[in-house]
Amino acid sequence: APYTQTFVAGGGVGPYAYALTGALPSGITFTGDTLSGTPTMPGTYAVTVTATDTGSTGAGAPFSVSQSYTLDVPAPTIVISPATLPATTAGSAYSQTLTATGGAAPYTFAITAGALPAGLTLDAAGALTGTATDAGSFNITVTVTDAFAQTGSRAYTLVVTAPTLTLSPAAGTLTAIYGATYSQTFVASGSPGPYTYALVGNLPAGLAFAGDTLSGTPRTPGSYAISVTATDGGITSGGTPVSITESYTLEVPAPVITIAPATLAGATVGNAYAQTLSASGGVAPYAFAVTAGAL
């Protein structure tokens, strides 16, 4: 802050000449009878000011008087704001500006202890920005340096929550028709991605899982328990990629195969007979056999 102090001598003839001895803080000078300037270095400074009566005459002239002083320049209390940092979610854009008061601008900000999560940075102007890619609690200390190298610090805990992922379709039952083309795509959301997908469990013959899609033509009826996991490879929580797993029951109902005709035409002994049987409801080709009785 600007400072000025004028010294005034009295008791003599005058005019007076003034002199100062001792070290002054940076930014303060003594000119004429005045100590002035803007101190830029805290500390305690012992100085002596001497006033000499240049107009005095006679034995012992010129006459002078000296006074000792302690010039105290308290260190500034530099405060960083805000007091706490708002939480964020991994994968979401974040922006928070830090400011400082109590010193002399311009201020320079830096992290002097701890580390920010990957994806976030603090620039020298105090802008904390980016997109965190790791969830967790991150303890950091921010130190600000003012124009005259004075500092202030504040400790912060930045909480980065893991994103809430969803997977579509929701957990439940999936139905694939025996002998019919089937396709089901799984879609994850809730974070930037990209996602990788994995399926665990036994599939019926004819179905396969590739990329994010379960597809094919099921050839074995039954009920199949499976689970699908979607993982965001770019977002972690404590160093582990975030993921979501949903469980499903894949139902492949048994087909109802019908033989036609419903009844056989009568035959006459000694006469040629021919009747073609056909089937529907399954997957061709069909193979026929007599499994009970005899022709």
VOPAVO-659128 format. One record per residue (C-alpha): x, y, z; residue number from 1. Coordinates in nm, 3 decimals. Layout:
ATOM | X | Y | Z | NUM
...
END
This chain:
ATOM | 0.000 | 0.000 | 0.000 | 1
ATOM | 0.123 | 0.355 | -0.064 | 2
ATOM | 0.301 | 0.500 | 0.240 | 3
ATOM | 0.420 | 0.850 | 0.331 | 4
ATOM | 0.571 | 1.000 | 0.646 | 5
ATOM | 0.705 | 1.354 | 0.671 | 6
ATOM | 0.955 | 1.447 | 0.944 | 7
ATOM | 0.940 | 1.794 | 1.095 | 8
ATOM | 1.218 | 1.944 | 1.309 | 9
ATOM | 1.174 | 2.243 | 1.538 | 10
ATOM | 1.353 | 2.444 | 1.802 | 11
ATOM | 1.621 | 2.593 | 1.579 | 12
ATOM | 1.661 | 2.868 | 1.324 | 13
ATOM | 1.612 | 2.654 | 1.015 | 14
ATOM | 1.602 | 2.566 | 0.741 | 15
ATOM | 1.660 | 2.199 | 0.820 | 16
ATOM | 1.832 | 1.933 | 0.619 | 17
ATOM | 1.722 | 1.574 | 0.677 | 18
ATOM | 1.915 | 1.251 | 0.638 | 19
ATOM | 1.822 | 0.888 | 0.698 | 20
ATOM | 2.050 | 0.601 | 0.785 | 21
ATOM | 1.956 | 0.235 | 0.790 | 22
ATOM | 1.812 | -0.011 | 0.539 | 23
ATOM | 1.468 | 0.055 | 0.395 | 24
ATOM | 1.232 | -0.206 | 0.249 | 25
ATOM | 1.213 | -0.233 | -0.126 | 26
ATOM | 0.981 | 0.028 | -0.267 | 27
ATOM | 1.040 | 0.291 | 0.005 | 28
ATOM | 1.273 | 0.590 | -0.044 | 29
ATOM | 1.370 | 0.896 | 0.162 | 30
ATOM | 1.368 | 1.229 | -0.020 | 31
ATOM | 1.395 | 1.571 | 0.144 | 32
ATOM | 1.205 | 1.530 | 0.467 | 33
ATOM | 0.971 | 1.254 | 0.352 | 34
ATOM | 0.977 | 0.879 | 0.364 | 35
ATOM | 0.742 | 0.744 | 0.093 | 36
ATOM | 0.664 | 0.473 | -0.157 | 37
ATOM | 0.500 | 0.131 | -0.165 | 38
ATOM | 0.679 | -0.131 | 0.047 | 39
ATOM | 0.725 | -0.459 | -0.135 | 40
ATOM | 0.920 | -0.656 | 0.126 | 41
ATOM | 0.780 | -0.736 | 0.471 | 42
ATOM | 1.007 | -0.704 | 0.772 | 43
ATOM | 1.123 | -0.484 | 1.058 | 44
ATOM | 1.363 | -0.205 | 0.961 | 45
ATOM | 1.569 | 0.003 | 1.208 | 46
ATOM | 1.631 | 0.355 | 1.074 | 47
ATOM | 1.758 | 0.684 | 1.214 | 48
ATOM | 1.653 | 1.025 | 1.087 | 49
ATOM | 1.876 | 1.323 | 1.153 | 50
ATOM | 1.760 | 1.684 | 1.113 | 51
ATOM | 2.036 | 1.948 | 1.085 | 52
ATOM | 1.968 | 2.319 | 1.139 | 53
ATOM | 2.163 | 2.470 | 0.851 | 54
ATOM | 2.088 | 2.824 | 0.966 | 55
ATOM | 2.238 | 2.791 | 1.312 | 56
ATOM | 2.564 | 2.964 | 1.401 | 57
ATOM | 2.796 | 2.982 | 1.692 | 58
ATOM | 2.995 | 2.729 | 1.885 | 59
ATOM | 2.894 | 2.376 | 1.803 | 60
ATOM | 2.697 | 2.474 | 1.495 | 61
ATOM | 2.541 | 2.335 | 1.295 | 62
ATOM | 2.307 | 2.184 | 1.547 | 63
ATOM | 2.123 | 1.861 | 1.479 | 64
ATOM | 1.887 | 1.613 | 1.634 | 65
ATOM | 1.855 | 1.242 | 1.560 | 66
ATOM | 1.564 | 1.012 | 1.625 | 67
ATOM | 1.558 | 0.632 | 1.594 | 68
ATOM | 1.260 | 0.449 | 1.450 | 69
ATOM | 1.146 | 0.097 | 1.375 | 70
ATOM | 0.967 | 0.078 | 1.043 | 71
ATOM | 0.741 | -0.226 | 1.060 | 72
ATOM | 0.607 | -0.376 | 0.737 | 73
ATOM | 0.382 | -0.668 | 0.837 | 74
ATOM | 0.367 | -0.961 | 0.597 | 75
ATOM | 0.041 | -0.958 | 0.401 | 76
ATOM | -0.230 | -1.215 | 0.472 | 77
ATOM | -0.310 | -1.344 | 0.126 | 78
ATOM | -0.637 | -1.534 | 0.109 | 79
ATOM | -0.741 | -1.767 | -0.172 | 80
ATOM | -1.110 | -1.801 | -0.258 | 81
ATOM | -1.335 | -1.996 | -0.267 | 82
ATOM | -1.295 | -2.173 | 0.066 | 83
ATOM | -1.395 | -2.509 | -0.086 | 84
ATOM | -1.408 | -2.654 | -0.434 | 85
ATOM | -1.739 | -2.781 | -0.572 | 86
ATOM | -1.750 | -3.152 | -0.650 | 87
ATOM | -1.759 | -3.281 | -1.004 | 88
ATOM | -1.835 | -3.606 | -1.187 | 89
ATOM | -1.575 | -3.795 | -1.385 | 90
ATOM | -1.639 | -3.738 | -1.753 | 91
ATOM | -1.812 | -3.402 | -1.702 | 92
ATOM | -1.660 | -3.065 | -1.792 | 93
ATOM | -1.543 | -2.865 | -1.488 | 94
ATOM | -1.459 | -2.498 | -1.444 | 95
ATOM | -1.373 | -2.308 | -1.124 | 96
ATOM | -1.183 | -1.980 | -1.097 | 97
ATOM | -0.963 | -1.915 | -0.793 | 98
ATOM | -0.903 | -1.559 | -0.677 | 99
ATOM | -0.674 | -1.398 | -0.419 | 100
ATOM | -0.691 | -1.093 | -0.194 | 101
ATOM | -0.462 | -0.933 | 0.060 | 102
ATOM | -0.151 | -0.898 | -0.153 | 103
ATOM | -0.054 | -0.700 | -0.458 | 104
ATOM | -0.183 | -0.807 | -0.800 | 105
ATOM | -0.107 | -0.971 | -1.032 | 106
ATOM | -0.124 | -1.310 | -0.862 | 107
ATOM | 0.020 | -1.638 | -0.983 | 108
ATOM | -0.140 | -1.969 | -0.879 | 109
ATOM | 0.023 | -2.310 | -0.855 | 110
ATOM | -0.037 | -2.649 | -0.694 | 111
ATOM | 0.237 | -2.702 | -0.437 | 112
ATOM | 0.119 | -3.028 | -0.276 | 113
ATOM | -0.092 | -3.319 | -0.394 | 114
ATOM | -0.214 | -3.370 | -0.746 | 115
ATOM | -0.528 | -3.304 | -0.945 | 116
ATOM | -0.712 | -3.594 | -1.109 | 117
ATOM | -0.610 | -3.669 | -1.464 | 118
ATOM | -0.786 | -3.434 | -1.704 | 119
ATOM | -0.791 | -3.125 | -1.479 | 120
ATOM | -0.534 | -2.844 | -1.478 | 121
ATOM | -0.480 | -2.522 | -1.285 | 122
ATOM | -0.332 | -2.236 | -1.487 | 123
ATOM | -0.127 | -1.949 | -1.348 | 124
ATOM | -0.427 | -1.716 | -1.358 | 125
ATOM | -0.626 | -1.940 | -1.122 | 126
ATOM | -0.853 | -2.118 | -1.372 | 127
ATOM | -0.915 | -2.480 | -1.270 | 128
ATOM | -1.063 | -2.646 | -1.577 | 129
ATOM | -1.091 | -2.968 | -1.773 | 130
ATOM | -1.270 | -3.300 | -1.758 | 131
ATOM | -1.164 | -3.535 | -1.480 | 132
ATOM | -1.118 | -3.894 | -1.593 | 133
ATOM | -1.064 | -4.053 | -1.251 | 134
ATOM | -1.313 | -4.059 | -0.963 | 135
ATOM | -1.201 | -4.021 | -0.602 | 136
ATOM | -1.104 | -3.761 | -0.341 | 137
ATOM | -0.801 | -3.554 | -0.432 | 138
ATOM | -0.617 | -3.348 | -0.168 | 139
ATOM | -0.421 | -3.054 | -0.303 | 140
ATOM | -0.261 | -2.735 | -0.173 | 141
ATOM | -0.282 | -2.424 | -0.390 | 142
ATOM | -0.025 | -2.149 | -0.335 | 143
ATOM | -0.062 | -1.800 | -0.476 | 144
ATOM | 0.230 | -1.563 | -0.523 | 145
ATOM | 0.167 | -1.190 | -0.550 | 146
ATOM | 0.352 | -0.927 | -0.752 | 147
ATOM | 0.620 | -0.890 | -0.481 | 148
ATOM | 0.680 | -1.263 | -0.419 | 149
ATOM | 0.460 | -1.285 | -0.110 | 150
ATOM | 0.258 | -1.605 | -0.081 | 151
ATOM | -0.059 | -1.751 | 0.063 | 152
ATOM | -0.187 | -2.108 | 0.054 | 153
ATOM | -0.509 | -2.300 | 0.096 | 154
ATOM | -0.570 | -2.674 | 0.118 | 155
ATOM | -0.856 | -2.822 | -0.084 | 156
ATOM | -1.022 | -3.159 | -0.122 | 157
ATOM | -1.172 | -3.205 | -0.466 | 158
ATOM | -1.432 | -3.481 | -0.478 | 159
ATOM | -1.483 | -3.646 | -0.816 | 160
ATOM | -1.775 | -3.887 | -0.818 | 161
ATOM | -1.801 | -4.182 | -1.052 | 162
ATOM | -2.061 | -4.143 | -1.327 | 163
ATOM | -2.383 | -4.344 | -1.302 | 164
ATOM | -2.388 | -4.574 | -1.602 | 165
ATOM | -2.698 | -4.730 | -1.752 | 166
ATOM | -2.726 | -5.020 | -1.994 | 167
ATOM | -3.009 | -5.071 | -2.238 | 168
ATOM | -3.207 | -5.292 | -2.255 | 169
ATOM | -3.267 | -5.313 | -1.881 | 170
ATOM | -3.205 | -5.638 | -1.698 | 171
ATOM | -3.475 | -5.894 | -1.755 | 172
ATOM | -3.584 | -6.150 | -2.010 | 173
ATOM | -3.484 | -6.153 | -2.376 | 174
ATOM | -3.680 | -6.374 | -2.612 | 175
ATOM | -3.530 | -6.520 | -2.928 | 176
ATOM | -3.753 | -6.726 | -3.158 | 177
ATOM | -3.615 | -7.066 | -3.244 | 178
ATOM | -3.505 | -7.082 | -3.607 | 179
ATOM | -3.563 | -6.709 | -3.667 | 180
ATOM | -3.304 | -6.439 | -3.718 | 181
ATOM | -3.238 | -6.256 | -3.390 | 182
ATOM | -3.046 | -5.937 | -3.310 | 183
ATOM | -3.015 | -5.737 | -2.988 | 184
ATOM | -2.782 | -5.438 | -2.952 | 185
ATOM | -2.671 | -5.323 | -2.605 | 186
ATOM | -2.620 | -4.949 | -2.549 | 187
ATOM | -2.443 | -4.796 | -2.246 | 188
ATOM | -2.474 | -4.431 | -2.145 | 189
ATOM | -2.391 | -4.196 | -1.858 | 190
ATOM | -2.029 | -4.115 | -1.942 | 191
ATOM | -1.836 | -4.003 | -2.251 | 192
ATOM | -1.724 | -4.351 | -2.358 | 193
ATOM | -1.623 | -4.514 | -2.585 | 194
ATOM | -1.751 | -4.838 | -2.437 | 195
ATOM | -1.642 | -5.196 | -2.476 | 196
ATOM | -1.891 | -5.478 | -2.418 | 197
ATOM | -1.848 | -5.833 | -2.291 | 198
ATOM | -2.094 | -6.119 | -2.245 | 199
ATOM | -2.062 | -6.396 | -1.988 | 200
ATOM | -2.272 | -6.714 | -1.998 | 201
ATOM | -2.368 | -6.994 | -2.237 | 202
ATOM | -2.550 | -6.908 | -2.557 | 203
ATOM | -2.770 | -7.138 | -2.763 | 204
ATOM | -2.619 | -7.283 | -3.078 | 205
ATOM | -2.654 | -7.035 | -3.361 | 206
ATOM | -2.616 | -6.716 | -3.152 | 207
ATOM | -2.294 | -6.520 | -3.102 | 208
ATOM | -2.192 | -6.194 | -2.932 | 209
ATOM | -1.969 | -5.949 | -3.122 | 210
ATOM | -1.896 | -5.585 | -3.039 | 211
ATOM | -2.216 | -5.470 | -2.871 | 212
ATOM | -2.460 | -5.705 | -3.047 | 213
ATOM | -2.604 | -6.049 | -2.976 | 214
ATOM | -2.723 | -6.198 | -3.304 | 215
ATOM | -2.776 | -6.509 | -3.512 | 216
ATOM | -3.039 | -6.780 | -3.549 | 217
ATOM | -3.094 | -6.986 | -3.234 | 218
ATOM | -3.105 | -7.361 | -3.300 | 219
ATOM | -3.132 | -7.495 | -2.946 | 220
ATOM | -3.439 | -7.418 | -2.736 | 221
ATOM | -3.388 | -7.346 | -2.366 | 222
ATOM | -3.338 | -7.083 | -2.100 | 223
ATOM | -2.993 | -6.925 | -2.090 | 224
ATOM | -2.859 | -6.706 | -1.806 | 225
ATOM | -2.621 | -6.440 | -1.935 | 226
ATOM | -2.475 | -6.108 | -1.821 | 227
ATOM | -2.347 | -5.818 | -2.028 | 228
ATOM | -2.084 | -5.572 | -1.900 | 229
ATOM | -2.020 | -5.232 | -2.056 | 230
ATOM | -1.690 | -5.062 | -1.964 | 231
ATOM | -1.589 | -4.702 | -2.028 | 232
ATOM | -1.220 | -4.731 | -2.103 | 233
ATOM | -1.161 | -4.358 | -2.057 | 234
ATOM | -1.306 | -4.315 | -1.706 | 235
ATOM | -1.167 | -4.477 | -1.393 | 236
ATOM | -1.255 | -4.488 | -1.025 | 237
ATOM | -0.949 | -4.533 | -0.809 | 238
ATOM | -0.763 | -4.648 | -1.118 | 239
ATOM | -1.023 | -4.909 | -1.216 | 240
ATOM | -1.232 | -4.851 | -1.530 | 241
ATOM | -1.596 | -4.777 | -1.451 | 242
ATOM | -1.846 | -5.031 | -1.578 | 243
ATOM | -2.202 | -5.157 | -1.547 | 244
ATOM | -2.324 | -5.516 | -1.558 | 245
ATOM | -2.681 | -5.627 | -1.623 | 246
ATOM | -2.814 | -5.983 | -1.600 | 247
ATOM | -3.055 | -6.136 | -1.849 | 248
ATOM | -3.242 | -6.457 | -1.914 | 249
ATOM | -3.238 | -6.544 | -2.282 | 250
ATOM | -3.543 | -6.754 | -2.359 | 251
ATOM | -3.557 | -6.966 | -2.673 | 252
ATOM | -3.900 | -7.132 | -2.664 | 253
ATOM | -3.922 | -7.481 | -2.813 | 254
ATOM | -4.095 | -7.477 | -3.152 | 255
ATOM | -4.439 | -7.635 | -3.203 | 256
ATOM | -4.386 | -7.858 | -3.507 | 257
ATOM | -4.705 | -7.972 | -3.676 | 258
ATOM | -4.737 | -8.269 | -3.918 | 259
ATOM | -4.995 | -8.259 | -4.196 | 260
ATOM | -5.232 | -8.403 | -4.288 | 261
ATOM | -5.407 | -8.460 | -3.959 | 262
ATOM | -5.534 | -8.801 | -4.073 | 263
ATOM | -5.432 | -9.053 | -4.339 | 264
ATOM | -5.658 | -9.156 | -4.624 | 265
ATOM | -5.762 | -9.521 | -4.618 | 266
ATOM | -5.583 | -9.784 | -4.829 | 267
ATOM | -5.698 | -10.102 | -5.008 | 268
ATOM | -5.502 | -10.425 | -4.988 | 269
ATOM | -5.330 | -10.493 | -5.315 | 270
ATOM | -5.360 | -10.138 | -5.442 | 271
ATOM | -5.075 | -9.890 | -5.462 | 272
ATOM | -5.087 | -9.622 | -5.193 | 273
ATOM | -4.911 | -9.283 | -5.167 | 274
ATOM | -4.944 | -9.006 | -4.909 | 275
ATOM | -4.692 | -8.727 | -4.861 | 276
ATOM | -4.649 | -8.590 | -4.510 | 277
ATOM | -4.532 | -8.233 | -4.451 | 278
ATOM | -4.419 | -8.041 | -4.145 | 279
ATOM | -4.430 | -7.679 | -4.032 | 280
ATOM | -4.326 | -7.478 | -3.728 | 281
ATOM | -3.963 | -7.583 | -3.729 | 282
ATOM | -3.667 | -7.533 | -3.958 | 283
ATOM | -3.643 | -7.727 | -4.284 | 284
ATOM | -3.527 | -7.972 | -4.392 | 285
ATOM | -3.739 | -8.218 | -4.190 | 286
ATOM | -3.671 | -8.588 | -4.136 | 287
ATOM | -3.967 | -8.824 | -4.075 | 288
ATOM | -3.971 | -9.157 | -3.890 | 289
ATOM | -4.228 | -9.397 | -3.742 | 290
ATOM | -4.168 | -9.393 | -3.365 | 291
ATOM | -4.464 | -9.601 | -3.245 | 292
ATOM | -4.671 | -9.883 | -3.394 | 293
ATOM | -4.598 | -10.051 | -3.726 | 294
ATOM | -4.701 | -10.007 | -4.087 | 295
END
